[in-house]
Amino acid sequence: MAHPTIFQASRETTPLPDRANQTCMWLANIIDAFRRPGGWRGPAVAAVFALLAGLPGFLALPPLDRDEARFAQATAQMLEQDDAVVIRFQDQPRFKKPVGIHWMQAVAASAFGDSALRDIRPYRLPSLLGAMLAAAACVWGAAGFFSRAVALMSGLILGAGLLLSTEAFIAKTDAMLTGLTVLCLAALARLYAEARGGPPAGRLAVPLFWLALALAILVKGPITPLIVGLAALTLRLVDRRPLTSRPIGWAWGLILLALVIGPWAWAVTVATDGAFWAMAIGGDLAPKLAGGHETHGAPPGFHALALPLLAFPATLLLPAAAVVAWRRRREPGVRFALAWLVPGWILFEATPTKLPHYVLPLYAPLAWLCAAGLAEAVTPWLRRIGAGLQLLAGGLLAAVALGLAFTYGDAWDLPAAILTAGLFALAAGGGALFLLRGQVFRALAWALPAGVLAHGALTGLLAPGLQPLMLASRTTEVLARARLLPAQGVLPGPVAVAGYAEPSLVFQVGTDTGLGDAADAARALASGRAAVVEGREQPAFRAALARNGITPIEVGRVTGLNYSNGDATELTVYAPPPEVRP
């Protein structure tokens, strides 16, 4: 057995306080009570917790601008046009990401929705499943090094985290990419642990590694291979010995990659005459590496600065995680977590283009370190720092909830805002209080469910009620009430929109929605179609109406804030006059 003392230290290690030991054993007994030989219970509990964390926003929020609506609209067009190869948004090619997430969304929308109804929830299902997969795989990978209770805690920390539970209800690549990346590295972690005296990885570890890697490439190209490659290279250089004690299956693994990725890669190359790759690499990936692409630039340190907020409600364990990373860096589990976390984090901090979700696949090894730090957090100075960070993050989130209500809500939104802010305050205050008392497990047991409830209140109650921010959905409702939507069959399409071009409106109104100017809106009304005109286009629109000699019927007005660009917006919905209707 290789390095038995090191491995045993990582699994049985530091003595815990009696109450912490009791809590740990209680959690382990819950798992063991239902446990099968495969040890599925811990991952299942973490997956259900991630489901509960993401479900309120999944169910309640309308389509979001801009990325979510673009992804969902491109998938809807695949189904409408029966083209599973070329990705398009209306008549424009969308050559930025591979096709994997669109295929997953198409399967979900076909199985659970009707593309004509434009319900966003089926398109979000792969993201929700990706978050559940990430939490489950986090537990499975950690169980190769740590006790089952610590492994379970790591999955709960990841699943409850603000960043993952937010990506869980947004219909784009990042939650699924995180799930596949965590599964890939969890499989590698089990093989790594097995080679160092840990439990058997099982027959599925190698196939799962290659399958997860292949699907991740099909979802978002080189991101997962880059993270996996950096982790493997770091471990190889530090350990100076092979990562695994069994063959990783390079021959058939590469064949599997080719079988999963190759058919679409060949088909899209032929269908676009190579334009997909030129745009995806030269027009999307390269600019992100060269500078702040699409105004998303930020200096190094951005991800670290955002970490206490985005890791909430487990922020209180971040100082303990840092201590674990240093003190126990020679243990296999901690070493693997650091090899996964540190090189990837440095890379994303060095990349000029930054968005918070870029580092989401690295939150899983951070969750390992946080869970392993439960015993370390009993020292007074770690308790004080952790409690301070927890109060700061929870206080900021509570202030955001109240600020949103006072800025964009009305009196009816105040109870939801108070509830949301109160739950964030409870997660922060209760967690900090128990931590300062040295009751670390109780602090986490308080903070995690309270944080999930707070996030659920924010995304399921407060945010959907902030009507000034929901311009596209409210405009669609006005069109639907007046029976002006082309899908209702009363008037021909498409609806013409002047001065407002957000993807969420296209997704909800229909693929053929005309995004143009005031003259286009006037021509649409003259031909018996509905129109939507933004306030800044009104003078030109009235002039165009005079030239066409028509007087449309004003159906309704929608006012609010376009949160994608920060502009105050007024949209007026018009129906054609009776004399020009078909």
VEXDREN-2710 file (C-alpha; in Angstrom, 1 decimal):
% VEXDREN-2710
k/r/px/py/pz
1/MET/0.0/0.0/0.0
2/ALA/1.5/3.3/-1.1
3/HIS/1.9/6.0/1.6
4/PRO/-0.6/4.5/4.0
5/THR/0.2/6.9/6.8
6/ILE/-0.5/9.9/4.6
7/PHE/-3.7/8.5/3.2
8/GLN/-4.9/7.4/6.6
9/ALA/-4.2/10.9/7.9
10/SER/-6.4/12.4/5.2
11/ARG/-9.4/10.1/6.1
12/GLU/-9.2/9.7/9.8
13/THR/-7.1/12.8/10.7
14/THR/-7.5/15.6/13.1
15/PRO/-9.5/15.0/16.3
16/LEU/-12.8/16.8/16.3
17/PRO/-14.7/18.2/19.2
18/ASP/-17.1/15.8/20.8
19/ARG/-20.2/17.6/19.4
20/ALA/-18.6/17.8/16.0
21/ASN/-17.8/14.1/16.2
22/GLN/-21.4/13.3/17.1
23/THR/-22.7/15.4/14.2
24/CYS/-20.2/13.7/11.9
25/MET/-21.2/10.3/13.0
26/TRP/-24.9/11.2/12.8
27/LEU/-24.5/12.2/9.2
28/ALA/-22.5/9.1/8.4
29/ASN/-25.2/6.9/10.0
30/ILE/-27.9/8.6/7.9
31/ILE/-26.0/7.6/4.8
32/ASP/-25.2/4.1/6.0
33/ALA/-28.8/3.5/6.9
34/PHE/-29.7/3.5/3.2
35/ARG/-26.3/2.7/1.8
36/ARG/-25.7/0.2/-1.0
37/PRO/-22.3/-1.2/-1.9
38/GLY/-21.9/1.5/-4.5
39/GLY/-22.2/4.3/-1.9
40/TRP/-24.9/6.2/-3.8
41/ARG/-26.7/7.8/-0.9
42/GLY/-24.2/10.7/-0.3
43/PRO/-24.1/11.9/-3.9
44/ALA/-27.9/11.6/-4.1
45/VAL/-28.5/13.7/-1.0
46/ALA/-26.1/16.4/-2.4
47/ALA/-27.9/16.3/-5.8
48/VAL/-31.3/16.8/-4.1
49/PHE/-29.9/19.7/-2.1
50/ALA/-28.6/21.3/-5.3
51/LEU/-32.0/20.7/-6.9
52/LEU/-33.8/22.5/-4.0
53/ALA/-31.3/25.4/-4.2
54/GLY/-31.9/26.0/-7.9
55/LEU/-35.6/25.1/-8.2
56/PRO/-37.2/28.5/-7.2
57/GLY/-35.5/30.5/-9.9
58/PHE/-36.0/27.7/-12.4
59/LEU/-39.7/27.8/-11.9
60/ALA/-40.4/31.5/-11.3
61/LEU/-38.1/33.7/-13.4
62/PRO/-39.0/34.7/-17.0
63/PRO/-36.3/34.3/-19.7
64/LEU/-33.3/36.4/-18.9
65/ASP/-31.3/38.6/-21.2
66/ARG/-29.0/38.2/-22.8
67/ASP/-27.1/34.9/-22.9
68/GLU/-30.0/32.7/-21.6
69/ALA/-32.4/33.9/-24.2
70/ARG/-29.8/33.6/-27.0
71/PHE/-29.1/30.0/-26.1
72/ALA/-32.8/29.1/-25.7
73/GLN/-33.7/30.9/-29.0
74/ALA/-31.0/29.1/-30.9
75/THR/-32.2/25.8/-29.5
76/ALA/-35.8/26.6/-30.4
77/GLN/-34.7/27.4/-34.0
78/MET/-33.0/24.0/-34.2
79/LEU/-36.3/22.4/-33.4
80/GLU/-38.3/24.6/-35.7
81/GLN/-35.9/24.3/-38.6
82/ASP/-34.9/20.7/-38.0
83/ASP/-31.2/21.6/-38.2
84/ALA/-29.1/20.0/-35.4
85/VAL/-25.8/21.1/-36.8
86/VAL/-25.6/24.9/-37.4
87/ILE/-26.4/27.2/-34.5
88/ARG/-28.3/30.4/-35.4
89/PHE/-30.0/33.3/-33.7
90/GLN/-32.7/34.4/-36.1
91/ASP/-30.9/34.7/-39.5
92/GLN/-27.5/35.2/-37.9
93/PRO/-25.0/32.3/-37.3
94/ARG/-24.0/31.9/-33.7
95/PHE/-20.6/30.4/-34.0
96/LYS/-19.3/30.8/-30.4
97/LYS/-19.8/27.5/-28.6
98/PRO/-20.1/23.9/-29.6
99/VAL/-23.5/22.3/-30.0
100/GLY/-23.7/20.1/-26.9
101/ILE/-25.9/22.3/-24.7
102/HIS/-28.3/23.0/-27.6
103/TRP/-28.7/19.2/-28.1
104/MET/-29.4/18.8/-24.4
105/GLN/-31.9/21.6/-24.4
106/ALA/-33.6/20.3/-27.5
107/VAL/-34.1/16.9/-25.9
108/ALA/-35.5/18.5/-22.8
109/ALA/-37.8/20.9/-24.8
110/SER/-39.0/18.1/-27.0
111/ALA/-39.7/15.8/-24.0
112/PHE/-41.2/18.3/-21.6
113/GLY/-42.4/21.4/-23.5
114/ASP/-43.9/22.8/-26.7
115/SER/-41.6/25.0/-28.7
116/ALA/-44.6/27.0/-29.9
117/LEU/-45.4/28.0/-26.3
118/ARG/-41.9/29.3/-25.6
119/ASP/-41.8/28.1/-22.0
120/ILE/-38.2/28.7/-20.8
121/ARG/-38.3/26.0/-18.1
122/PRO/-37.6/23.0/-20.3
123/TYR/-34.6/24.8/-21.8
124/ARG/-33.3/25.3/-18.2
125/LEU/-33.5/21.6/-17.3
126/PRO/-30.0/20.7/-18.5
127/SER/-28.5/23.5/-16.3
128/LEU/-30.5/22.2/-13.3
129/LEU/-29.3/18.7/-13.9
130/GLY/-25.7/20.0/-14.4
131/ALA/-25.8/21.6/-10.9
132/MET/-27.1/18.3/-9.4
133/LEU/-24.4/16.4/-11.2
134/ALA/-21.7/18.7/-9.9
135/ALA/-22.9/18.3/-6.3
136/ALA/-23.1/14.5/-6.6
137/ALA/-19.8/14.1/-8.3
138/CYS/-18.2/16.4/-5.7
139/VAL/-19.2/13.9/-3.0
140/TRP/-18.1/10.9/-5.0
141/GLY/-14.7/12.4/-5.7
142/ALA/-14.1/13.5/-2.1
143/ALA/-15.1/10.1/-0.7
144/GLY/-11.9/8.7/-2.2
145/PHE/-9.9/10.7/0.3
146/PHE/-12.1/11.9/3.2
147/SER/-14.8/10.4/5.4
148/ARG/-18.2/10.0/4.0
149/ALA/-19.6/12.8/6.2
150/VAL/-16.9/15.2/5.1
151/ALA/-17.5/14.2/1.5
152/LEU/-21.2/14.8/1.9
153/MET/-20.6/18.2/3.4
154/SER/-18.5/19.2/0.4
155/GLY/-21.3/18.4/-1.9
156/LEU/-23.8/20.3/0.2
157/ILE/-21.4/23.3/0.3
158/LEU/-21.1/23.3/-3.5
159/GLY/-24.8/22.7/-4.2
160/ALA/-25.9/25.5/-1.8
161/GLY/-23.4/28.0/-3.1
162/LEU/-24.8/31.2/-4.5
163/LEU/-22.9/30.9/-7.8
164/LEU/-23.9/27.3/-8.7
165/SER/-27.4/27.6/-7.5
166/THR/-27.8/30.7/-9.7
167/GLU/-26.3/29.0/-12.8
168/ALA/-28.6/26.1/-12.1
169/PHE/-31.6/28.0/-13.4
170/ILE/-30.0/29.8/-16.4
171/ALA/-30.3/28.0/-19.7
172/LYS/-26.7/28.2/-20.9
173/THR/-23.6/26.2/-20.7
174/ASP/-22.0/26.9/-17.4
175/ALA/-23.9/24.6/-14.9
176/MET/-23.7/21.6/-17.2
177/LEU/-20.0/22.3/-18.0
178/THR/-19.4/22.4/-14.2
179/GLY/-21.2/19.1/-13.7
180/LEU/-19.2/17.4/-16.4
181/THR/-15.9/18.9/-15.3
182/VAL/-16.4/17.9/-11.7
183/LEU/-17.4/14.4/-12.8
184/CYS/-14.3/14.1/-15.0
185/LEU/-12.0/15.2/-12.2
186/ALA/-13.8/13.3/-9.5
187/ALA/-13.2/10.1/-11.6
188/LEU/-9.5/11.0/-11.9
189/ALA/-9.5/11.7/-8.2
190/ARG/-10.8/8.3/-7.4
191/LEU/-8.1/6.7/-9.6
192/TYR/-5.5/8.9/-7.9
193/ALA/-6.7/7.9/-4.4
194/GLU/-6.7/4.2/-5.4
195/ALA/-3.1/4.5/-6.5
196/ARG/-2.2/5.9/-3.1
197/GLY/-3.8/3.3/-0.9
198/GLY/-7.4/4.6/-1.0
199/PRO/-10.6/2.7/-1.7
200/PRO/-11.1/1.0/-5.1
201/ALA/-12.2/3.5/-7.8
202/GLY/-14.5/1.0/-9.4
203/ARG/-14.9/-0.2/-12.9
204/LEU/-16.8/2.9/-14.0
205/ALA/-14.1/5.5/-13.1
206/VAL/-12.1/5.3/-16.3
207/PRO/-15.2/5.3/-18.6
208/LEU/-16.8/8.1/-16.7
209/PHE/-13.6/10.2/-17.0
210/TRP/-13.6/9.9/-20.8
211/LEU/-17.3/10.3/-21.3
212/ALA/-17.4/13.4/-19.1
213/LEU/-14.4/14.9/-20.9
214/ALA/-16.0/14.2/-24.3
215/LEU/-19.4/15.7/-23.4
216/ALA/-17.7/18.7/-21.7
217/ILE/-15.8/19.4/-25.0
218/LEU/-19.0/19.2/-26.9
219/VAL/-20.6/21.7/-24.4
220/LYS/-17.8/24.3/-24.2
221/GLY/-14.8/23.3/-26.2
222/PRO/-11.3/23.4/-24.5
223/ILE/-12.3/24.6/-21.0
224/THR/-12.5/21.2/-19.3
225/PRO/-9.4/19.7/-21.0
226/LEU/-7.5/22.8/-19.9
227/ILE/-8.5/22.5/-16.3
228/VAL/-8.0/18.7/-16.3
229/GLY/-4.6/19.0/-18.1
230/LEU/-3.3/21.7/-15.6
231/ALA/-4.4/19.6/-12.6
232/ALA/-2.8/16.4/-14.0
233/LEU/0.4/18.2/-15.0
234/THR/0.7/19.8/-11.6
235/LEU/0.3/16.5/-9.8
236/ARG/2.7/14.7/-12.1
237/LEU/5.4/17.4/-11.4
238/VAL/4.8/17.5/-7.7
239/ASP/4.4/13.7/-7.1
240/ARG/7.0/12.6/-9.7
241/ARG/5.1/9.4/-10.1
242/PRO/2.2/8.2/-12.2
243/LEU/-1.2/9.6/-11.2
244/THR/-3.0/6.2/-11.5
245/SER/-2.0/2.6/-10.8
246/ARG/-4.1/1.3/-13.7
247/PRO/-4.2/2.1/-17.4
248/ILE/-6.2/5.2/-18.1
249/GLY/-7.3/3.8/-21.4
250/TRP/-5.8/6.3/-23.8
251/ALA/-6.5/4.3/-27.0
252/TRP/-10.2/3.7/-26.5
253/GLY/-10.6/7.0/-24.6
254/LEU/-9.5/9.0/-27.6
255/ILE/-11.7/6.8/-29.8
256/LEU/-14.7/7.7/-27.6
257/LEU/-13.8/11.4/-27.8
258/ALA/-13.7/11.1/-31.6
259/LEU/-17.1/9.2/-31.7
260/VAL/-18.8/11.9/-29.4
261/ILE/-17.3/15.0/-31.0
262/GLY/-16.2/14.0/-34.5
263/PRO/-19.6/13.6/-36.3
264/TRP/-20.8/17.1/-35.4
265/ALA/-17.4/18.7/-35.9
266/TRP/-17.2/17.3/-39.4
267/ALA/-20.8/18.2/-40.2
268/VAL/-20.5/21.8/-39.0
269/THR/-17.2/22.2/-40.9
270/VAL/-18.9/21.1/-44.1
271/ALA/-22.1/23.0/-43.5
272/THR/-20.4/26.3/-42.7
273/ASP/-17.3/25.8/-45.0
274/GLY/-15.1/26.1/-41.9
275/ALA/-16.6/29.5/-40.8
276/PHE/-17.7/28.0/-37.4
277/TRP/-14.1/27.4/-36.4
278/ALA/-12.8/30.7/-37.7
279/MET/-15.5/32.6/-35.7
280/ALA/-15.4/30.4/-32.6
281/ILE/-11.6/30.6/-32.2
282/GLY/-10.8/33.9/-33.9
283/GLY/-13.9/35.8/-33.1
284/ASP/-14.7/34.6/-29.6
285/LEU/-11.9/32.7/-27.8
286/ALA/-8.9/34.7/-29.0
287/PRO/-10.4/38.1/-28.1
288/LYS/-11.2/36.9/-24.6
289/LEU/-7.5/35.9/-24.1
290/ALA/-6.3/39.1/-25.6
291/GLY/-8.4/41.7/-23.7
292/GLY/-11.6/42.4/-22.0
293/HIS/-14.0/41.0/-24.6
294/GLU/-17.5/42.5/-24.8
295/THR/-16.8/44.9/-21.9
296/HIS/-16.2/42.1/-19.5
297/GLY/-12.6/43.0/-18.7
298/ALA/-11.4/43.1/-15.0
299/PRO/-8.0/43.2/-13.3
300/PRO/-6.4/40.1/-11.7
301/GLY/-7.9/39.4/-8.3
302/PHE/-11.5/39.8/-9.5
303/HIS/-12.4/36.2/-8.9
304/ALA/-10.8/36.2/-5.5
305/LEU/-12.5/39.4/-4.5
306/ALA/-15.9/38.0/-5.5
307/LEU/-15.3/34.6/-3.8
308/PRO/-16.7/35.5/-0.3
309/LEU/-20.0/36.6/-1.9
310/LEU/-20.4/33.8/-4.4
311/ALA/-19.4/31.0/-2.0
312/PHE/-22.1/32.1/0.4
313/PRO/-23.5/30.6/2.7
314/ALA/-20.2/28.6/3.2
315/THR/-18.1/31.8/3.3
316/LEU/-17.5/31.2/7.0
317/LEU/-15.2/28.2/6.2
318/LEU/-13.0/30.0/3.7
319/PRO/-10.2/30.9/6.2
320/ALA/-10.2/27.3/7.5
321/ALA/-10.0/26.0/3.9
322/ALA/-6.9/28.2/3.4
323/VAL/-5.3/26.7/6.6
324/VAL/-6.1/23.2/5.5
325/ALA/-4.6/23.8/2.1
326/TRP/-1.3/24.8/3.7
327/ARG/-1.1/22.5/6.7
328/ARG/-2.3/19.3/5.0
329/ARG/-0.9/20.0/1.5
330/ARG/1.0/16.7/1.5
331/GLU/-2.2/14.6/2.0
332/PRO/-3.5/13.1/-1.2
333/GLY/-6.9/14.6/-1.0
334/VAL/-5.7/18.1/-0.2
335/ARG/-2.9/17.9/-2.8
336/PHE/-5.4/16.8/-5.5
337/ALA/-7.8/19.6/-4.6
338/LEU/-4.9/22.2/-4.8
339/ALA/-3.7/20.9/-8.1
340/TRP/-7.3/21.2/-9.4
341/LEU/-7.9/24.6/-7.8
342/VAL/-4.7/26.7/-7.9
343/PRO/-3.4/26.5/-11.5
344/GLY/-6.9/26.9/-13.0
345/TRP/-7.6/29.9/-10.7
346/ILE/-4.3/31.6/-11.7
347/LEU/-5.1/31.1/-15.3
348/PHE/-8.6/32.6/-15.0
349/GLU/-7.3/35.5/-13.0
350/ALA/-4.6/36.2/-15.7
351/THR/-7.2/36.1/-18.5
352/PRO/-8.3/39.6/-19.2
353/THR/-11.9/38.7/-19.9
354/LYS/-13.6/37.8/-16.6
355/LEU/-17.1/36.8/-15.7
356/PRO/-17.9/35.3/-12.2
357/HIS/-19.0/31.9/-13.6
358/TYR/-15.7/31.3/-15.4
359/VAL/-14.2/29.8/-12.2
360/LEU/-17.3/27.8/-11.2
361/PRO/-15.7/24.3/-12.0
362/LEU/-13.0/25.3/-9.4
363/TYR/-15.6/25.7/-6.6
364/ALA/-15.7/21.9/-6.2
365/PRO/-12.1/21.5/-4.9
366/LEU/-12.7/24.6/-2.8
367/ALA/-15.7/22.8/-1.3
368/TRP/-13.5/19.8/-0.4
369/LEU/-11.1/22.2/1.4
370/CYS/-14.0/23.9/3.2
371/ALA/-15.5/20.6/4.4
372/ALA/-12.0/19.3/5.4
373/GLY/-11.6/22.6/7.3
374/LEU/-14.5/22.0/9.7
375/ALA/-12.1/20.7/12.3
376/GLU/-9.6/23.5/11.6
377/ALA/-12.1/26.3/12.1
378/VAL/-12.1/25.8/15.9
379/THR/-9.1/28.1/16.4
380/PRO/-10.1/31.6/17.7
381/TRP/-8.5/33.7/14.9
382/LEU/-10.0/31.5/12.1
383/ARG/-13.4/31.8/13.8
384/ARG/-13.2/35.6/13.9
385/ILE/-12.1/35.9/10.3
386/GLY/-14.7/33.4/9.1
387/ALA/-17.5/35.1/11.1
388/GLY/-16.5/38.5/9.7
389/LEU/-16.5/37.3/6.1
390/GLN/-19.9/35.6/6.7
391/LEU/-21.4/38.8/8.1
392/LEU/-20.0/40.9/5.3
393/ALA/-21.3/38.7/2.5
394/GLY/-24.7/38.1/4.1
395/GLY/-25.1/41.8/4.9
396/LEU/-24.3/42.8/1.3
397/LEU/-26.8/40.2/-0.1
398/ALA/-29.5/41.5/2.4
399/ALA/-28.8/45.0/1.3
400/VAL/-29.1/44.1/-2.4
401/ALA/-32.5/42.5/-1.7
402/LEU/-33.8/45.6/0.0
403/GLY/-32.2/47.9/-2.6
404/LEU/-33.9/46.0/-5.4
405/ALA/-37.3/46.3/-3.8
406/PHE/-37.0/50.0/-3.0
407/THR/-35.6/50.8/-6.5
408/TYR/-37.6/48.6/-8.8
409/GLY/-40.5/47.3/-6.7
410/ASP/-43.6/48.6/-5.1
411/ALA/-45.4/48.1/-1.8
412/TRP/-46.4/44.5/-2.8
413/ASP/-42.7/43.6/-3.1
414/LEU/-41.7/44.8/0.3
415/PRO/-42.7/41.6/2.2
416/ALA/-40.7/39.4/-0.2
417/ALA/-37.7/41.8/0.2
418/ILE/-37.9/41.8/4.0
419/LEU/-38.2/38.0/4.0
420/THR/-35.2/37.6/1.6
421/ALA/-33.1/40.1/3.6
422/GLY/-34.1/38.4/6.8
423/LEU/-33.1/35.0/5.6
424/PHE/-29.7/36.3/4.4
425/ALA/-29.2/37.9/7.7
426/LEU/-30.2/34.7/9.5
427/ALA/-27.7/32.7/7.4
428/ALA/-25.0/35.2/8.1
429/GLY/-25.7/36.1/11.7
430/GLY/-26.6/32.6/12.9
431/GLY/-23.6/31.0/11.1
432/ALA/-21.3/33.7/12.5
433/LEU/-22.6/33.4/16.0
434/PHE/-22.3/29.6/16.2
435/LEU/-18.8/29.8/14.6
436/LEU/-17.6/32.4/17.2
437/ARG/-18.8/30.0/19.9
438/GLY/-16.7/27.2/18.4
439/GLN/-19.8/25.2/17.2
440/VAL/-18.5/24.8/13.7
441/PHE/-20.8/22.1/12.5
442/ARG/-23.8/23.8/14.0
443/ALA/-22.7/27.0/12.2
444/LEU/-22.7/25.2/8.9
445/ALA/-25.8/23.3/9.6
446/TRP/-27.5/26.7/10.2
447/ALA/-26.0/28.6/7.4
448/LEU/-26.5/26.2/4.5
449/PRO/-30.3/25.7/4.7
450/ALA/-30.9/29.3/5.7
451/GLY/-28.8/30.4/2.7
452/VAL/-30.7/28.1/0.3
453/LEU/-34.0/29.5/1.6
454/ALA/-32.7/33.1/1.2
455/HIS/-31.6/32.4/-2.4
456/GLY/-34.9/30.8/-3.1
457/ALA/-36.8/33.8/-1.7
458/LEU/-34.7/36.1/-3.9
459/THR/-35.1/34.2/-7.1
460/GLY/-38.6/32.7/-6.5
461/LEU/-40.4/35.5/-4.8
462/LEU/-38.6/38.9/-4.9
463/ALA/-37.0/39.0/-8.4
464/PRO/-40.1/37.8/-10.4
465/GLY/-42.1/40.6/-8.8
466/LEU/-39.8/43.4/-9.9
467/GLN/-41.9/44.3/-12.9
468/PRO/-39.8/47.3/-14.2
469/LEU/-37.0/44.8/-14.9
470/MET/-39.3/42.3/-16.8
471/LEU/-39.8/44.3/-20.0
472/ALA/-39.8/41.5/-22.5
473/SER/-42.2/39.2/-20.5
474/ARG/-44.6/42.1/-19.8
475/THR/-44.6/43.2/-23.5
476/THR/-45.3/39.6/-24.5
477/GLU/-48.2/39.5/-22.0
478/VAL/-49.7/42.7/-23.6
479/LEU/-49.4/41.2/-27.1
480/ALA/-51.0/38.0/-25.9
481/ARG/-53.9/39.7/-24.1
482/ALA/-54.7/41.6/-27.3
483/ARG/-54.3/38.4/-29.4
484/LEU/-51.5/40.0/-31.5
485/LEU/-49.0/37.1/-31.2
486/PRO/-48.5/35.3/-34.5
487/ALA/-48.8/32.0/-32.7
488/GLN/-52.4/32.9/-31.7
489/GLY/-53.4/32.8/-35.3
490/VAL/-55.4/36.1/-35.4
491/LEU/-52.9/38.3/-37.1
492/PRO/-50.1/37.4/-39.4
493/GLY/-46.5/37.7/-38.3
494/PRO/-43.9/38.7/-37.7
495/VAL/-44.3/41.4/-35.0
496/ALA/-42.1/44.4/-35.8
497/VAL/-40.0/45.8/-33.0
498/ALA/-38.3/49.2/-33.3
499/GLY/-35.6/50.3/-30.9
500/TYR/-35.6/47.3/-28.6
501/ALA/-33.6/44.2/-29.6
502/GLU/-33.3/42.1/-26.5
503/PRO/-33.1/38.3/-27.2
504/SER/-35.7/37.5/-24.5
505/LEU/-38.4/39.3/-26.6
506/VAL/-37.4/37.3/-29.7
507/PHE/-37.6/34.0/-27.7
508/GLN/-41.0/34.8/-26.3
509/VAL/-42.7/36.4/-29.4
510/GLY/-41.2/34.1/-32.0
511/THR/-38.2/33.5/-34.2
512/ASP/-39.3/35.7/-37.1
513/THR/-39.7/38.8/-34.8
514/GLY/-38.6/41.8/-36.8
515/LEU/-35.9/43.8/-35.0
516/GLY/-35.7/47.0/-37.0
517/ASP/-36.5/50.7/-36.9
518/ALA/-39.5/53.0/-36.9
519/ALA/-40.1/52.7/-40.6
520/ASP/-40.2/48.9/-40.3
521/ALA/-42.8/49.2/-37.5
522/ALA/-44.9/51.5/-39.6
523/ARG/-44.8/49.2/-42.6
524/ALA/-45.7/46.3/-40.4
525/LEU/-48.9/48.1/-39.2
526/ALA/-49.8/49.1/-42.8
527/SER/-49.6/45.4/-43.7
528/GLY/-51.8/44.2/-40.9
529/ARG/-49.2/43.2/-38.4
530/ALA/-48.5/44.2/-34.8
531/ALA/-45.7/46.5/-33.8
532/VAL/-43.7/47.4/-30.7
533/VAL/-42.0/50.8/-30.6
534/GLU/-39.5/52.1/-28.0
535/GLY/-39.8/55.6/-26.8
536/ARG/-36.8/57.0/-28.5
537/GLU/-38.1/55.8/-31.9
538/GLN/-41.5/57.5/-31.4
539/PRO/-40.8/60.8/-33.4
540/ALA/-39.5/58.8/-36.4
541/PHE/-42.4/56.3/-36.0
542/ARG/-45.1/59.1/-36.1
543/ALA/-43.5/60.6/-39.2
544/ALA/-43.5/57.2/-40.9
545/LEU/-47.1/56.6/-39.9
546/ALA/-48.0/60.0/-41.6
547/ARG/-46.3/58.9/-44.8
548/ASN/-48.2/55.6/-44.8
549/GLY/-51.5/57.3/-43.9
550/ILE/-52.5/55.0/-41.1
551/THR/-53.7/55.4/-37.5
552/PRO/-52.8/52.4/-35.4
553/ILE/-54.5/51.3/-32.2
554/GLU/-52.4/51.7/-29.1
555/VAL/-52.9/48.5/-27.0
556/GLY/-50.6/49.2/-24.1
557/ARG/-47.4/50.6/-22.7
558/VAL/-44.6/48.9/-20.8
559/THR/-42.1/51.0/-18.9
560/GLY/-39.0/50.0/-16.9
561/LEU/-35.3/49.5/-17.0
562/ASN/-33.4/47.5/-19.6
563/TYR/-31.0/45.8/-17.2
564/SER/-28.7/44.7/-20.0
565/ASN/-27.6/48.2/-20.8
566/GLY/-29.0/50.3/-17.9
567/ASP/-31.4/52.3/-20.1
568/ALA/-34.8/53.5/-19.0
569/THR/-37.2/52.1/-21.6
570/GLU/-40.8/52.6/-22.6
571/LEU/-42.3/50.2/-25.1
572/THR/-45.7/50.9/-26.7
573/VAL/-47.6/48.0/-28.3
574/TYR/-49.7/48.8/-31.4
575/ALA/-52.3/46.9/-33.3
576/PRO/-53.1/47.6/-36.9
577/PRO/-56.3/49.5/-37.7
578/PRO/-59.3/47.4/-38.7
579/GLU/-59.2/48.4/-42.3
580/VAL/-55.8/46.8/-43.0
581/ARG/-56.3/43.6/-41.0
582/PRO/-56.6/40.4/-43.1
END
